[in-house]
Amino acid sequence: MSYIEKVASRLNIPGLILLIAGAVAVLCSGRIVEKIGLEKKEKISLIIKAAGFVAALAGALILLDFIG
């Protein structure tokens, strides 16, 4: 078994999904708010970034086996 196969076997799929979804939410929060078409774009964008950060942090903690 190669090193990459060993690493892939230890990955936790829910943690990986949370990490990727959180990162996308943080990076694309401006586009998300524009597509929804809400007023107060700055405040909503900040809320989306905070929620994305929490999701990415939870995903990283799950991947590192601190949670779960």
Number of C-alpha atoms within 10 A of each C-alpha: 5 6 8 8 9 10 9 10 9 11 14 16 13 12 23 17 15 21 24 16 17 24 20 15 22 23 15 15 22 17 12 17 18 12 9 9 10 11 10 9 16 13 11 16 20 14 14 21 21 16 15 24 20 17 22 24 17 20 25 20 15 20 20 14 13 9 11 9
